Amino acid sequence: MRRLPRYRTVVRREFTTWIRDTLAPIAPARSGVPITTGAAAAALEAAENERLRVRAAARRDSAIAEKLGEEKHLTLDPLISEYSVDSPEGVALMQLAEALIRTPKEAGRYMPARLIRDMLGAGNLDFLSHFGGDKSLLINASSVALSTVRGILPKHVPGGDFFDESTRGLAGKGSDAVLEVGVTRALGLMARKFTMGANIEAAARRAMRAETYNPQRSHSFDMLGEGARTYEDSARYLASYAHAAEAIQAAGFRSPQMSVKLSSLSPRFDELSRRECVPDLSSKLGSLFPIADGPNAFTVFVDAEEQNRLELTLSVVENVIRERAPPRIGVVVQAYGRRAMETLEYLRELAVRYPETKISVRLVKGAYWDAEIKQAQLLGADSYPVWTEKRQTDVSYLACASFLLENSDTLPMPAFATHNARTVADILSMVDGDMDEFTRRGCEFQRLHGMGESFDYCGLPVRVYSPVGAPNDLLAYLVRRLLENGANSSFLKRLAQGRDDLMNVDVLCEREPEVSTVIGTPVVVAEESSGHPNFPAAFAAQKAYGPAFKPLVCTGEDSLAELTARLGTFRPNTAKASDTIRSRATVLRKAADIVERDSVAMSKMIMEEAGKTLVDAVNEVRELVDFLRFYANQAETHLADPKRLRTVTGESCLLQAQPRGPWLCVGPFNFPFAIVGGLASSAFVAGNPVVIKPHPSTPRCAAALVDVLLEAGAPEGSLEVVVDGPLPEGSRGAREGQSDAGAALVSSGEFAGVSFVGSTRTAAKINHALALNSVEKRAPLARLVAETGGLNVLVADSSALPEQVCDAVLASFAQSAGQRCSSARILVVDNGCKNELTRMIQGGLSAMRVSKNNFDLSTDVGPLISEVAADKARAHCDALESGGAKMLARTIGEDDGALFHPRVYDLNPQPGSDPVAGLNLLEDEVFAPVLHVVTYDGSQAELERVIEAVNRKGYALTGGVMTRCESTKALVTNKLDCGNFYINRDVVGAVVESQPFGGHGLSGNGVKAGSEGYLEQFVAHKVICEDTTAAGGNVELMRTTT
């Protein structure tokens, strides 16, 4: 079978295409964000699209298309037109609708009232402007209801404080119920318009009445819901699909269909779990197919999801056809995907190979364009998996349509989902405008329920895509579709306002190629992307990187004498400072290229030495590449050239950066390649000699870093690695006969500065030792750049979407086995959503794979760095339970040595108990996947009290909030003391330059790593002032006066 083309990431070579498409669903790397438009990438995209345009144009009759395009105009629903997402009222209404409908009942009345006040009172909204005598009753009723609600609310001043709940009187609190009823009724007017029914029985009755009235109409049902986070979710969704399939077949519809999302049937629908999920999903999907076939047979359609799940989806489809041979199956293909044509060719080959199964295709344009663009940028992909311009997507759609019409015998009953009249005209022109021929081939158009009703009166076979589900899923579905397709909604609104000329646009005519307007178009590499490599096998065969550089082994202070003596001879040379900085910046760029070249071997080395999973190791390689390139650019921009300072006439003042002196970098075990590389490269590029003292568990990574820098052209002797070694017999060492090289180096007094990442306690010891050096040895006042730990807090209130909170919590505390400085340690949760969120977290942890075998690609959480670290974490958990904490959830399995299973503890488990008292069980950071939950009563006053208690702990590293309430967001953002704050996402994975990382208080004292000012810490500045008149007169002044 043919393989689909792939798109590579910045980390190229053997496994690059595989990373882009398989790692994204599990742990998308957050580095490598492109910052410039790639001309080569844009040109390649344009060339690919032009081939599709030529193909589609050759298939259709342009004259017929033009005539049909003038005659057929599909109407847009007036409510969508009036409250579209290009109006502030439309945006506010859509966001409020989803937030209100998803608020759990346990939240009581306070959360709906808070949402209404925040969203409708926090902007210059004028709902009454949408009222008019020429507008429908639906629009006018909604506008009056919303305007009335808006009139009750106090006006919010932009930039000011949000509503203070404690200051509202009885009248204000009494109006909450009125506000909620008013908004709910206004939203309820929309719900029935765009949803088929709350359950399959109600939806079937409504759809059957419609089919009886219009014999050209048929239906495809979509059982709404989010992707499964737990195995319980997947079982519930499977039961829902099975029940719906039975009800649909019993109702007597004409060739009914039902869409199935594979992500709803497994919490592990990702490439790393391919061995498990393909047979599992094949079995579940296969159980939904009918045995019998016929003219009105029921068809299950496999829905299209993200592009990085495309091949996995097709594998499941092929597996089902091969093993179960269902009479028919449907596949949804997204035309905005650049592999859409290849996907159709693949399905045609599949149909030829397995003729006993009829494979039908529903062609859609795609609904996740913005998410695909962002994901590609996060991954540093060298090209986007989707078309970057709307016209290109339209061209792709028509090219795919022509393919389906040409192959309707092999891929029968093709369906074209569109609301665009010109698209309909172009497709019909491909059969010479003969609607009977279109129908004879079994073709049909599809529209969304509630939109494009004029389709039903055009004499065309039309299938209505009909959402079915509980009210909270129904309205949320509508809102997301409108928000995700904001640009398209605005386009449609302009049509409804009389811009009919926009409807009849011929996208297949020849024209100059459009330049992509997407910010940060990835840069494509010169060679073309090859097929999908067999990465697992290639990875298994690849040897881990073995560094050639030999570290200096410390066997006592005498063994360091030669090194410290050499460091003592260093003297900065102002005359050569600029050249040194520029040459070392070049070294960093070459080093970044070398790391990319050997990325597989480097990743495997990290996995072997630090026990990381593949995902974490790859992310670390990418982060190091980011550090090297960023610091190279920063050094050339800000350090290399002297800065001319403002001064009086006749005088020249320059500020010249020069090396500060020998620099010691004491690195951590959790990022032994990226963070150690960031520490060393920043000091190195400033011109300083650098000594690296790695963590005792990870010396190979440090040696590999020096290997790379030396290969890139670093001067001999400019870098050294010192590791602990055995002490002579009879000596007393810090760790059972091992030397303490770090302490010896810090106490030597030869360093102008120390960069350190590790515990707060060790940082304080280093700070003290450096001060003693100055007092006792008259050593220079050395600078300490320290980034330490934190009691990082994530706040979640009941307005947040539970699925999003669950994803953020699991990533924040369990990813990398909790061994990140930024890992969440405390979850502050609203009592109104605690039960639902706890259930989801329990299920999410149950679906996680925890294993000592971090080389198993499906492993989510590997072992801790050592058995000692795991024992410390277990002791902490024992202390929590002794203090009254209750375990809420943990992963499945038993601890084993360094293997420690992630756990979640409730610090105030009794209803109504004081959350601040619960925080007393937690004083210091535990570097392991242990999450501590404290519950507050939902009031903002108590939330503020909890935040103040957290602040008193003294740490200030990372924090975050999950909420849709502007007032809650403002409260936590302004009150929580931290260095990095994240809103509605996880709190890990800071990006170099985009999210400079670092804290203060007990969490650090330096400038943020990856920021513009970071390199200033590693240089001294010399001011060079010259009287330019000393040689005779102020020439500059005389020139300005003549």
C-alpha positions, 0 to 999 in steps of 0.5 A: 500500500502507498504511504502518505507524505510526511512533514518534518520538524526542525529535528531532522534526519532519520526520525524527523517525519515520525516526530512531527506526526506521532509525538504530537498527540502525546507531548507536543514539544513547545520549542522551535517556533518559526519566526520568519516566513519561509519563501521555499515553504510557500513556493512548495505549497503554491506548486502543490496547489497549482497541480491540484488546480490544473487537475480540477479545472480540466475536469469541470466545464467552466461555462456551466459552472459560471451559469450555475453559480449565478443561479444558485445562492444558498441562504445563511441563517439570519441569527448566525449572520446577526450574531457572527463572531466578527461582532463583539456581541457575537463573541461574548454570546458564543463564549458565554453560551458554552461556559454556561451550559458546561457549568456543573450543577454542583457549582450552585448559583454563584458560577452562572451569575459570575460568568454572566457578570464577567462576560456581559459586563466586561465590554462595550456590548450593545445587544439592542443594536441588533434589534430591528423591525425588518429582522426575525422574531428570533433575533429580536427576542434574543436581542431584547433579552440580552440587552435587558440583562446587560442593562442590569449589570454595572459597566466594567471599565477596561483595565479596572477591577472586576466585580467585587462579589463581597460588595454586592447587596441583597438587590444585586444578589437577588438579580442573579436568578433573573439574569441567569433565566434571561440569558438561558432563555436567549440561548435556548432560542438558539439550541433547537435551531442547530441541534437535532435532539437531546437523545437519539430517539428524539433526533430520529423522530424529528429526522423521520418527519423531515424525510417524510416531508422531503424525499430528497433529504436523508440524515447522518447522525453525530453522537456528540461528546469530547474525546475519551480521557479515561477507559470509562469514557470510552466504554460509555461512548461505545455504548452510546454509539451501539445504542444509536446504531440500533435505534437508527436502523430500527427507525426505517431511514433511507440509507442512514449514516452515523459518524464515529470519532475514534478519539472517543473510543480510546484514551490512547489514540496516538501513534506511540500506542499503535500496538494497543490502540489499532486492534482495540479500536478495530474491535470496537468500531467493528462491533458497530457495523450491520451484518446485512447490506441493501439499498437503505443499509446503515453506514458507519463513517469514521470521522476525520480528526487532527492531521497527526492522527491521519495514518493511525485512522487509516490503519484502523480502517484497513484493519477493520476491512481486512478482519471484519469485511463489513458490507460498507464503511465510510471515511471522512476526508478533510480537503484542507489537509495537504495529503487529502488527494493521497488519502483518496488514492490510498482509499481507492487502492484499499477498495480495489484490494478488498472489493467485498467492502464498499468504501464511501467518502464524505469530503469536507473542508475541515474544522481544525485549521487554527489548531493545526497551524498552531500545532505545526508552529509548536513542533517547529515543522518545516511545512504545514500539514494544511493549506494556509490560504482559504482559496488553496483549500477550495482548490483542493476540495474541487480537485478531490471532488473531481477524483471522487466523481472519476472513481465513483464506481470504486468509491461509491456514493461520494458525499460533498459537504459544503454550504458554498453555492459556487462549490456546488456549481463547480461540482455539478459542472464536472458532470456537465450540469446534469443533476440526474447524472449526479444522482445516478452516480449515487452522489449527494451534498451534505449540510449542517442541521440548522444551516443551508436549508435552501439546499433542500429546495434545489432538487438535489439529494441532500444529507443533513449532518445532525448533531445528537446529545445532551444539552451541554454537548449540543450547545458546546458543539455549536459554539466551537464550530462557530468560533473555530470557523470565525473567518468563514462565518465573517465571510458568510455574513458579508454574503448575507449582507448583499455581497453576492459577488463573493459567492460566485468566485472561480477559485480554479481560474489561473492567477498569480500565486497568493503569498501566505499570510500565516504568521511564522510560516515554517521554513522548508529544508531543501531536500523533499520529504521522503516517505514515513520511516520505520522509526521504531526499528531505526531507533532500536538499531541506533546506538546512543551517543558516546562522548569522546571528551574525557571529564576531569575526575576529582579525587580531592582538592589536589586533583583540581590544582592544575585546573584552578591555577589555569583559571587564575591566569585568565584576564579579559582583553577588551580589545579582543572582546568583540571578536571573541563574542562573534566567533563564539556565537558562530560556534553555538550555531554550528553546535546547534546544527551538529545536535540536530545531525546526531539528534537520534543518538543524543536522544537515546543517550539522554534516555539511557542516562537520565531515564527519560521517555522518548518524548521527553528526550526529544523535547530536551534535544530541541530545547538545547538547539533553541538555547544555542541559536537564541544565545548566539543571536543575542550575543551578536545583537547585544554584546559584540558591538560597543554601545554609544552612550548619550553625553555632552558635545565634544565627548565620546562615551562607549559601553563595551562588554567584556568577559567577566571571568571563569564561570562554573556551571552546576547542572541538574539531573532533570535536564542534563543536556538542555539546561546544562547546555543553556548554562554553559553556552550563555557563559561561553558565548560571553567569552568566559572560560567555562567549567561544568560540574554535572549532576553525579547521575548524568556526566555523559550528557555534559561530556557530549555537550563539550564534544559538540562545542569542540567539534563546532570550533570552541577553543581548546581549554575553553571548556572543562567538565569535572566529575566526582571520583573516589577519594584516596583511602582514609579520606572523608568525602561528602558521599560515601567515599566520593569527592564533592567536586562541586563544593571544592570548585565553589570554594576555590575562589577562582570563579567570577560567577556560578550558574546553578539549577537545583534545590533552594538549599544547595543554592543557599550553600553556594551563595554562602560559600561565595561570600566566604571566598571574598571575606576569607580569600579576598576573592572577587565578589562572585555572581550567583545565577540560581534557578531553584524549585517551587511549590507551583500552583494550578487553580481551577474553578467550576467554569473551566471545561473539565476535559481541558483541566484534566489534560492540563493537570496530568501534563503539569504534574505527571509529565517527566515523572514530575521531575521538572522545576515547573511541575505543578505541586498544588491544585486549588480546585473549586468545590463545585467541580471537584467531584467531576474533575477527580473522576476524570483525573482518576481515569486519566491516571489509570490510562497512563503507562508507568514503567521502568522500561523507558525505551518502550515507546508507549511509556508515559512515565518512567522511573525517577532519577534514583531509588533514593529519590523514590524512597523520599517521595514515598516517605513524603506520601506516608507523612501526608497520610499520617497528617490526615491527607487522603489519596484521591487517585494514582496510576495502576501498578506497584512501585519498584525501586526507582519506579514511583507511581504518580499520586494525587492527595486531598489535603482537606478531604472533609467537606467544609474543612479549611484549605489553608490548614491543609496547606500546612502539610506541605512546606517544601518541594518534593521532586516527584509526581505527587499532586496536592489538592486543596478545595475552596468553597467557590467564593473569590474571597476564600480563593484569595485567602488560599493564594495568600497562604501559598505566597507565604511559603516563599516560592515563586516559580510557576503558576496557572489558572483554568477558568472562563471567568474574567474576574477569577483570571484577574484575581489569580493573575494579580495575586499569585506570586510567581515568575511564569504564569499560564492561563487555560493551559498546562504550566510546564514546557516554557519556550526559549524567548517566547516564555523566558523561565525563572522565578524569585524568592526561594525559586531563584535570583537571576534573570530569566533563562531564554530572555533578552537580558540573560547574557548581561549576567556573564559580562562586565562592562567597561565605559570608555570616555574620550574628550574628542576636542583634545586634539584641537577644537570640537569638529563635530560642533563646528560642522553643525554650525556652518 
